[in-house]
Structure formats: C-alpha cells, structure tokens
Amino acid sequence: MKNYTHSNLRNIALVGHASSGKTMLGECMLACSGNINRLGSVTEGTTASDYHKAEQERQFSIHTSLLHAEWLESRFNIIDTPGYLDFIAESRAALKVSDLAVVVVHATHGIEIGTSKVWDFAEEFGLAKVVVVNSIDAENAQYEPILEDLKTTFGARFFPINIPINPGPGCNEMLDIIRKAKLTYKTDGSGKYNEAKAAGEEGEQVDQLHTELIELVAESDDTLLEKFFDEGITEEELRGGLHKAFQSQTFIPVFFTSSETNVGVARLMDFISKYASSPDDHMETVAQNVDGEEVTISLDDNEAAAFVFKTINESHIGELSFVKVLSGTLKSGEDIVNANTEEPQRLGQMFILNGKNRDKVEQLNAGEIGALVKLKNTHTGNTLTSPKRKVTVPPIEYPNPSIHEALKPKNKGDEDKISIGLAALHEEDPSFQYHVDSELHQTVISGQGELHLQVAMERIKERFNIEIELSAPKIPFRETIRNNGEAKYRHKKQSGGAGQFAEVWLRIEPAPRDHGVEFTHSLVGQNVDRVFVPSVEKGVNSTCTDGIIAGYRVVDVKIDFYDGKMHPVDSKDVAFQIAGKQAFREAFQSAKPCMLEPITKIEVSVPEEFMGAVMGDLSSRRGKILGMDAEGAFQVVRAEVPQMELYHYSTNLRSLTGGRGLHAEEFSHYEYMPRELEKKVIAQSQAKDEE
C-alpha cells in the first residue's frame, strides 16, 4: 500500500444530525475512489460503514467507523460518526483527532440540534469546516433557503461551491463555481460526470459567483486579486489562496450533493484533496510529561506518540484500538508504552479500515489514523508512546449523562459477569458510566439517552449471555432538622454477669446546608469519662448513616454531647454507643425533622417553536426557570428541577420536540421537600420496612 506523507493525508470527520446522510456520503467516497464497485444501502444494511448487526437492524449508525479512500494525490481517512444525540460523544471523539469537519445537513430538514452540537465541537477544536447539503434530490428541495438558514444560525460567510440546476427528484446537474462549468452526473452511482461550459443565464450566474469567490479568497492574498483582474487565474493558481482562505474560515464552502445517487461528491473530494486541511495545519498537540508539565508533540518529532480515540470489541478479532499518530512512526513488532498506565506493549497487527474490511499495514506514520489489535489494558483516551517519550494527551471530555437506570441481574450468580461487562463497556465508551451506590444498594448505569443504554445492555447480554432488569434509580434523599432539640437517654442492661450502663445527654441544632454532621462535646466535671466520647460519636454517626424518619442519610446537624452518667463497672464502649444512638434519635425527632431532595441544574436546547411546550413541561416537574438565551436557531433554557422529576426526561423531551430537543444535567444542591411529597416518601419507606 502506498505510503503518504502527512501533507497528503486528509483526516475528515463526517458529522451532523441523524438521517442527514453521512453514512451514504462515505459510501459515495468509496465508490468514487473505486474501493467499492457499487453503492450499498442503509435500509438494506449493505454499506461499508454500518456493518454491525444492531446498525443493520435499526438502519442507522451506532458506532464510529473508519473508512479510507485514495483520491488525486491524497489519502482520505474518513471517520463516519452516528448522528443520533444518544451517541453525540462519538462525534466529539472523532473531531478531536480530525483535521477537517464535514458537517452534513439534510436539504429539507435543515439545521437541527445535532448540527449545532457538532458545529460547537468543531469550533472548540479549532477545525475548518465544509458544509455538505445532502439529499438535494429530495421532494421540495431548494438550495437558497438552506444557505440563508446557515447564515442566520451560524453567522459565518457561507459560499456555495456548486449550485444545483434541477433540485428535487432526479437532480443531476450542477453549476461548478471554481471551474465555471456545467456538470451533468451519470445515474449509475459511479459519481462520474460530463463537463460543459456554462452558457446563457447559467454562465452569467457562475461568472458572478466565481468573481465573488476570488474576492473572498483575495482577502487573505492581495497578489491573487491583482492577477485576477489583470490577466485571470486558473483553478490551480487558486489553490494556495483558497487553502489559506478556507483554513482561516474567511469563508465556509457549501456543497450540494445527493448521496443516494452519488451526485456532487466527486467535486467535493476534489476540493478536500486540493484545498482542505491536512495534518500540516495542526502540527502540534498539547500533552503532559511525567512531571505534569505541559509539553507539545510535533508531527516532525522522531519519537512515536499516538492517541487512542476509540476502542471496540469485534467478535472475529477481539479488541481494536482506533489511533491517531501524533508523531513518529508506529511499526508492527516494535515495543511501545501505554503512558497512562506505564505498561509496556508489543505492537502486533495494524490496519487501515473500511468498516469491517481490513487492509494490513506494517506501519502507521505521523498524521495517520488506523487500528491496532489486542493491546493490553489499553482504553479510550490513553496515549501510546515510544519508551523514551512517555507523555499523555488530555482525554476527551464527554458530555454529562442525561439518563440513569438501576440495573440488576435476573439470575443470581450473574453479578460478577455484569461487573466485568460494565467495566468493559465503559472502557470502550467512556460516555457510558456506572457506579455501585453503597448507600442505596443499587448499581446505576448512566448514558446520553434511552437508546444509548438500550444498545449498551444488548451488547452485555450478547457478549456475556446474561439477562438484565432495569428500573428507576432510587433518589438519594437526605434527612435533617428545622429546629433545635435535645434528649437524655439511659441505657441499662442487667442479665447476670457483667451489665451495661450509659447515660447520654445531647443537644442538637440545624447546621448550614452542605455542612454535614458536626459532633462536639462540652463535658465538664467527671460525670462521664472522656474515653467514651468516641463511643457516643460512633453511635451517632451510625444512626446518621442509617437514617431516622425514612432510612436516608442525616445531614446538616450540629450535635453537642454535654453531659451524662456512667457506672464504674458496667459502663463500656458498646453501652455508650447504644445510648448515643438512642439519645440522638430522640433529639432528632424532637427537632422538627424533615426531608431534603436533590436538585439538578439542567440546560435544555430546543427550536423556538417548542418553547411553550418545554416550559410548561418543566413547570409541571416543579422546575424553577433560571434564564433563557438564544443560540443560533435554538433557545437554551436554564432551570433547576428536582431529581425525582427527571426520570426519562430526555425521552420525554425528544417526544415533545420531535427529536429536536437536547438537555444536559448536573447535580446542583439539596432543598427542603414539599410536605405532601415528604409524607409520601416516609410512608413508602415505612411500608417497605414492614415488608
């Protein structure tokens, strides 16, 4: 296989909202380059990218897939990402290692919430962007409205590189602005076209747009503008200026395509090969050395460094690590180090991929993207380096989970299998999270949406042959007091032999929120030996952990052990523990006990037309609106909502907004529960205790 320098590599991420046509666009690129003989189909499950069983059954992408194609003098490393918001973390990882974001927008659906999210990610990573308006052959497709929509939403200078002459069903003719030509595409899916000079009104239109393009390019290259007006310039002479203007995003090119019929894709590939970003435009990567100091990795460094941006377990070959080589060369058979774990590794087989099809390579050079097989204890976010180098790249920051479920096995004895399965899933996909809640005695799994968790559970079931039940997670309520209280409790036990005696006098008062439990003593005199103070504290802390009115942890209470009595023979540790427990229980009950509930801060992004429905829904969940902001075509609502009201909120939000709403959440604070709800929670807890 031909070796490419990093100047000739094009690492591109296909990103965008669900059903915009990313997978078929990647398929068209493979067809244009001759990697496949005919276009596959998403609905028939025959594309190179969507090769997993779950993807073929559901007819949409779930996993990131790697593709590669050779075009002109370049090799394209194409990362096809899922569009569903449940898998938005996949797009974030892909963009972190790409040099170019190809943002795919459906011609009739327009800009959606997923489009805005990936746009923000691309901006954050400093990537140049190309917009591909796909399905220009759909019913009622037009190109002018989508251009206006892009400008209104993102405020950038979008410029069409081609214009569809006959948009809608059967679209196969384009005006090419760079070549000033009319292209008529063949209908066999090959992506080939016939080129003719644009004439008449079409010629006038293409001349005008060509002049506008030159003027845009000239903003970053004055000599080019002079030459254009003096003697004219060729497409090749445009190359340097276009690359510079594109890289600075002086303008953002827009291409119109149909990925079902492979119309417009070949010229998109021409543009990417000639003018778009290469690894040369991102020469340095920020990393940390073993002392935690910031260092940079340069493409030109001799020592090898590579970042693992995804791991996936394939049944036929085991674990695959998708890597971007940041410097040096990875060679099969050589030794490297996982810089995060300091574990040495021997590099085995290496591949560049077209979905499940693998092309074996002996090395991966700086700037390349490929897959490594069966590395030991290597996970998403790890950095691989030569033994001399040992630097780590900051891991990918994933969005906070937006949905949570409690998990338990249907069959006893499967707990260990589930534990192994959850750990493996998190290592492959860090946006899938889990924790064992020792307080509530539950295993809670968390993800980006209902579908995300559903797919994760299917993978565990398939890989480990276990049945799982999901349910609503318990809410970590808290117990506290509103007033001061006190109690005196005597513990006395005499049943032959050594007895037990302790008397404890306690005063309690409310503490500020998040203060926890503060235990002090103000004993004077010799009524109680100070050796028993830790015993009383131990008894109090045990009661705080177990709860008093509903079985939830006690918080925000100040406790003063101020007096008591003891017996010279019968007083002992266990007696003062018991007395401390009971004295605290009685004091707590006398101090107007109450419940606290966790409050979650959420941000909801929705198109403006759904604002009324979303605001009404938040109010019905006892939500407090904190503010609203406009972000492009979307409104962002910030609110605080009790955690108990948010179970499956992401699913309900998508139902309310036709799949166009998205929310993020994080814990905020605890607040007093409304009295009626408090009574209900206490009653449920007591009923459970009686059972």
N, C-alpha and C positions, 0 to 999 in steps of 0.2 A: 504494500500500500504506500502511496506517495507521501513523503514527509513534507509538512508545511511549516514555514516559519510563522511566528506569531503575527507578523504583518499580514499574512494571507489567511488568517483564521477569522471567522465571523461567529461569535458565540451569541446566539439570539434566543430570547425567551418569548414564546407565543403566549400572551396573557390577555385576559378580558373576561367579560361576564359569561355565564353559562349559555350554551347554544348559539354563540356568535360565530362558530365555525373554525376554531383554532386547530382541532384535530384534522379536519379536511384540508386546511391550508397547509399543514405539514405534509399531508399525503400528496398534495399537488406539487410541493417542492421535490419530493422524492420522485414523482413521475416526470417532472421536467428534467431532472438530472439523470434519468434513466435507471435509478435504483430499483424502481418497480415498473412492471410492464403495463399495468392498468390501475386506475383509481379504485381503492377499496371503498367501503361504505360503513358509516357509523351504525346505521339501522340494521345492517346485515352482520355487523361485528367482524368486518374483514379489513379494517385499517391496520397499518403497521403499529400505530401508537397505542390504540385501545385493545390490548391483547389479553388482558386478564378476564377471567370468567365473569366477575362481578361487573366489569365495564361493558362487556358484550351483552349481558342480560339487561342492564339498566340503560344502555345506549348513551352513555356519557362517560367522560374521563373521571377517574377517581385518583389515579396515581400520576406523578410526573413521569414522562417517558423521554428517553434520549433518541434522537434521530441524527443522521448525518448525510450530507449531500455535497458533491463537488460541482462547482459552478464557476465558469470562466477560470480565473486564476486562484479561486478561493475554496476552502472547505468550510461549509456551514455546519456548526454543531448546534442543533436545534433542540430546545427544551420545550416540549409540549406540556402545558400545565392544565389542571382541571379548572373549570370556571365556576362551579358551584361554591357558594360562600362558605359551606362547611369545610372546604379544602383550600381556603384562601392562603393558608400557611405555605402550601406548596408553591404558589406564585411568588411569595416573599423569598423563599429559599432560592428559587430559580433566578430571580432578578439580582440577588446578591452576587451570583457568580457569572452573570451575563455581561456583555459589553453593549448590548442593544436591546431595547424593549420594543417588540412588535405588538402594539395594542390593537386587538381585533374588536371591531364594533359591527353589530348587525345592522344592515341598511335600513330595515323597517322598525326594529326595536329601539334603535338609538342608544344613547348613553345611559347606562344603568349603574346601580350601586357598585357592582363588581368592577365596572370600568373605572369608576372614581377611586376605588381602593387600590387597584394595581397602578393607576396613574400616580397616586401619592407615594407608593412604594418606589416606583421608578425615579421620582423626583428625589426622594430621600437618599437613594443610592447614587444619585448624580448621573443617571443614564440618559443618553439621547434616545428619542422615541420616534418611531414610524407608526402612523395610524393606518390600518387596513380596514376599509369599509367593505365588509363582505356581504354576499348574497344580494348583489346589485341586480340580480336577475329575478328577485322575489316580486310577487304581485305588489303593485303600487310603489315600487322602489323609485326614489328620486335622489339625485346627488346634492342639490342645493340645500335642502333642509338640514341634512346631516352636517354639512360644512358649517352652517350657521349655529347648529346645536353645539358643535365642538368649540367654536369661538366663544359662545355665550357661557359654556360650562367652564372651560379651562383658560380662557382669555389669552391664549397663545396665538401666534401667527401661523395658522394652518394654510398650507398651499397644496392644491391638487396637482399631482404629477401626471395623472391621466384623468380623462373625462369620459364617462360612458355616453356613447351617442344614442344607443337604444336601450336605456334602462328598463327593467321589468323582464317578464318571461322571454327567453330567447336572446337575452343581451349577449352580443359577441363582438361589438365594435367599440373601439376606444380611440380617443384622440390622445396622442403621446406628446406631452408638452416639451420634454427635453429634445426629442427627435423632430419635433414639428411634423408629425406624421399621423396617418390614419392606420390603425392596426385592426385587422379582421381575424379573429381567432377561429381555429378549427374546432369542430364539435365532437372530436373523438377523445377528448380528455387528455391529449398529449401536451397541451399548453402552447403548441406551435401556432404561428400567425403569419399572415401575409401583410406586407407593409406597402403603403402607397402615400404619395404626397397629399397632405390635406389641402383641399381646394374650396373656393367659394366662401360661404359664411363660416364653414368649419376652419378653413385656412386663416381667415381673419381672427377668429377666436383663439386659435392655437398660437398665432403670431403675437397677439396681445399678451397672452398668459406667459409665453416664452420671454418676452421683454420684462414682464413683472418679475419673473424668476431670476433673470440676470441681475435686475436691480436689487433684489433681496440678497443674492449671493455677493454682489458688489459692496454691500455694507461691511463685509469683512475682507474685501480685496479691491482696492481702488483701481489698480492697474488693469484688472479684468474689465471694469466698466469702460475705461477709455478705449481698450482694444475692441470691445463690443460695438461701440458707436463709430469707431474709425474704420474697422475692416471686418467685423464679425468674428465670432469664435465658434469652434467645433465642440462637439459633445466631449471629446477627450480633453480639450482645453478647459472645459468647465470643471473637470474632475477635482483639482486641488481646491478651487474656490468653493465648490459645492460641499466637499467634505468638511472644510473649515466652518462654513455657514451652518451646516447640519449639526456638526459636533457642538457648536455653541448654541444650538437651537434658535438661531436667528429666525429660522422658520422650521416648521414641523411638516414633513411631507405627508400627504394623504394619497393612498392608492385605493382604487375601486376594483374589486375582484368578485368573481364567483368561484368559490372553491368546490362547488358541486360539478362544474363543467371545466374547471381549470382555465378560466379567462382572467387575464391580467396578472397572473402570478409570475410568469417568466420575466416580465419587465420589473416587477418588484424585486426579484432575485438579482437582476442586473444592477439595480440601484444599490442594493445591500452590498453586493460584491465590489462595486466601483467606488461608492461614496460613503458607506456607512462605517460604523465604529468597529475597530479591531482591538485586540488586547493592547496594542501600542497606545491607545487612547486612555488606558488605565494601567500605566506601567507599575504603579506602586500600591501595595496593600499594607494597611496598618496592622501590626501584630504586637505581641508582648514577649520579652525574653524571660528566662527562668527567674530573674530578679523582679519581674513585674514591671520593668521599664518599657516604655513604648519604643518600638523599632519599626522599620519599614522593610518589606520584602519587595525586591525589584525583579521584574521579568528577566533582567540580564544577569542576575546573580547565578553563580555556578552551583551553589548548594541547593538541593531539592527541597521544595515545600509544596504541599498540596492540601486543599481544604475539602473535607467530606461534607457535601451539602444534602445528601440523602442516602439512606440505606434501605434496602428492600430484600426480603427473603423470597427467593424463587424456588419452587418445588424441585425443578430439574437441575439446579446448580448450587443451591444454597444462598448464602448472603452475598449481595452485591453492594459495594460502596461506590456511589457516584462521586467523582472528584473533579475539582478544577485545579490544574497545576499552576501554581503561582510563581515558581522559579525553578531553574534547573531542569532535570530530566528524571522521570521515574522509569527504571528499567527492570524488566522481568528477571527474577533471580537475585536481585540486589537486596541488601539489608537497609531498612529504614526504621524510624522510631515513631510511635504514637506520642507526640509531645505532650498530650494532655495526661496520659497515664504513665509515660516514660517506659512503655513496654516495647521491646524490640519486635520487629516484624520482618518476615522474609516475603518479598513481593512475588506472587505467583502469576497466574494468567491475567492479562489485561485485554480489554476490549473497547472498541467504539461500537455503539449500538444503533440498530434500527428497530426499536421496540424489543421484541424477544429475539430478533436475529442478531447474532454477534459476529463482528469481524475482529479476529485476533490481531493484536499488535505487540511488538516486542518492547516498545517504549512509548511514553507519553511525554511530549515536550512542553516547555513553558507556554502557557496560554491555552493548552488543550483541555478538553473535557472528555472524560472516559469513565470506565468502570473497572474496579479491582475486585477480585474474587477471594472470599473466605479469609478476610483479615481477622486476627484475634482481638476480641474485646474492643472493636473499633466501631464508633457510633456516629450518628449525625452530629455535626458541629465539631468533630475532632480535627486536629491538624497533624498531618504526617510530614516528617522532615528527615533529612539526612542525619546520621548520628552526631555530626559535628554542629548541627544548627539548633535544634530544639527551641522553636518559637511557636506561639499559639495565636491563631486568628480569633478575634471575638466571635462567639457563637451567634447564630441567627436569633434575633429577638422575635418571638412569636406573639400573636395577639392573646389576650387573656381568654380562658374558656368562657363560653356563654351558655352552656347547658351541662347539667350534672345529673347523674343517676347512681342509685345504690345498687350494688351488684352482689349476688350470692350464687353459689353453685346449686343446681337442682339435686345433685347427688353428693352425699357425704363422702369425703375422701378425695374430692377434686380440688381442694383448696390450694395444694402445692402446685398443681398444674396451672391453675388460674394465676397464681402469683408469678410463675415463670412467664406465662403468656402476656400478662400486663406489662412486665418489665421489658419483654422483647418488643412489644408494640410501641412503648414509649421511646425505646432506643431508636427504632425506625422512624417514628413520627413524634418529635417532642411536643407538638401541639396537642397530642393526646396525653392527658395526665391522669394520675390516680393517686390516692392516698388511703391508708388504713386509719380510720378515725377511732382511736382507742377510747375516747370519751363516749362516743355514740355507738361503738361496737359495730361499725359498718365499713365496708370497702366502697369508696366513692370514686367513680370514673367521671372525667370531665373532658369536653371537647368543644368544637366550634359549631356544632349543630346536631340535630337528631340523626341525620344521615351519617355524619362523621362517626358517631358512636355505634350506629347500626352496622356500618361496614367493619368497624374495629371488632365488634363482637362476632360477626360472621367469620372473620379471619382467625380469631381464637378458637371458635368452635371447629372450624375446618382443620386447623393445624394440630389441635390437641384433643379433638374428639370429646368435647365436654358440653354439657347443657348449662345454660346460664339464665338466671331470672333477674330482671331489672325492676326497680321500684323507685318511688320518690325518696330522696335522701331525707333523713331526719334533720330538723333545724336545730342548730346549737344555741338554744335559748339560754338565758342566764337568770339567776335569782339574785335579788338584792333587797334592800330595805329603804323605806322613805323616812322613818322616824328613829329616834333613839330608843334603846331598850336595855333591860338588864334582867339577870336571873341569878338565883342561888340554887345550886343542886348538890345534894348529898348522896354519895354512892356508898352503900354499906352492905356487905355480904358476909354472913357468918354461917358456915355449914359444917362445922367440925374442922379441926386443924387450923391452919393459917387463914385469917379472914382478909377482907378487903375494905379499906375505908379511905374516902377522899371527899372533901367538900370544896367546891369551886364557886367563886363569886365573879361574875363577868358583867362588864358594861360594853354596849356596842353602839355605834353611830354610823350614819352614811358617810362614805368617802367619795371624793370626786370621781367622775367617770374615767374608766381605764386605770384606776388606782390599784386595782387588785384587792387582796386581803392583807391588812396590816395588823399583825399581832404584837402587842406590847404588854408589859406588866408594870404595875406601880405598887407592888407589895412592900409593906413596911412591917417592922416587927418580926416575930418568929412564929406566926400562926402557920405558915407554910414554908417548908424548906425550899430554897431556890432550885434544888436539884429536880424538883417536879415541874418547873416551868416548861421545859421542853416536852414533857408528857402531855400537859394540857394543850400546848400548841399542836402537838401531833394529833390529838383527838379533834381539835377544832378544824385543822386542815383536812382531816379525813371526812368530816361532815361537809365541809365546803366542796370537796370533790364529788361526793355522792348527792348533794342537793338536799333540800328540806321539804319544799312545798310541791315540787313536781319532778324531782330527780335530776335537775340540771345544776351545773356548777354555780356556786355562790361567788359573787364578785363585789368589789367596791364597798367594803365594810372595814371599819376600824374596830378592833377588839382590845379591850383592856382587862387583863386579869388582875383585879385589885385586892382580893382577899380570899380567904378560905380557911379550912381547918385540916389537920392531919392527925394521924394516930402513930405513936412511936413504934408500934409493931406492925399494924395492919396496913399502913399506907405504903403503896408501891406504885411503880410505873403504870401498870395496867389499870389500877383504880383511878388514878388521876386522868388517864386517857378517857375512860368511860365518863367520869364526872365532867371533864371538859367538853366532850361531845354533847352530853345532855344539857348542860348549862347553856351552851351555845344555841342548841335547838330551841330551848325555851325563850332565850333572849331574842332570838331571831323572830320567833312567832309573835312576840310582844311589840315588835318594832315596825309594824305595818309592812309585812313582806310583800314583794311584787315581782313581776317578771320583766325581763328585758328581751327584746328581739333584735337580731342583726339587720342592719340597714345596708343595702347595696347601692352604690352610685352607678348609674348607667348612662350611656350615651346612645341615643337612637338616631340613625341616619335614614331619612325617608324622602321620597319625592314630595313636593309641596302639596299635591292633591290628596295625600293620605294623612296630612297633619291632624285634621279634625278627629279621624278615627283613632289615631295613635294617642292623641292627648286624652280622649275620652277613655280609652282602654287603660292608660296609666292612672287616671283618676280612680277608676273602678278598682285598681290594685292598691289603693291608699298611697299613691305616689305623690311626691312633692316636686313640682317643676322648679328647677333652679335657673333655667335660662334657655334661650334658643339662639342659634346662629345659622346664617346661610353659608353653605359651602358649595359653590357652583350651582347646579340644578337641584341640590338637595338641602333639606333643612336638618339641622342637628339639634336634637332636644336633649338637654341635660336634666336628669332627675334623680331623686333618691326614692327607692322603693323597698319596702320590707322584703327580706329574702324569701319568706314563706309564700309571697305572692308571685314569685318569678319562676316557679317550676314550669318548664317547657315554654317559657316566654318567647324564645327565639322561633319556635314552631308557630306560635300564635301570631307573632309579628309578621312572619312571612305570609301567613294566611291572610292577614289584614291588608297587606300591601301587594298582594300578587307576586310574592317572592322578591320584591324590590326594596325591602327594609332590612337593616342590619343593626345589631346593637353590640356594645361592648360593656362589660361589667367588672367592678372590683369592690371588695368589701370597704365600707366607709366607717360605720360606728354602731354602737348599740343605743337603743331608745326604749323608754317605757312602752309596754304593750297596752293597747286599749283594754279596759276592764273586762268587756264581754269576751274578747278573744282569750284573755288570760284565764278566765274561769273555764273556758272550753279546753285549753291545753292542760290545766291542772286536773280537770275531770278525766280526760283521756289517760293521763299518766296514772291516776289512782285506779282507774278501771283495769289498766294493764297490770298494775301491781297485784290487784285482787286475783287476776287470772293466774 
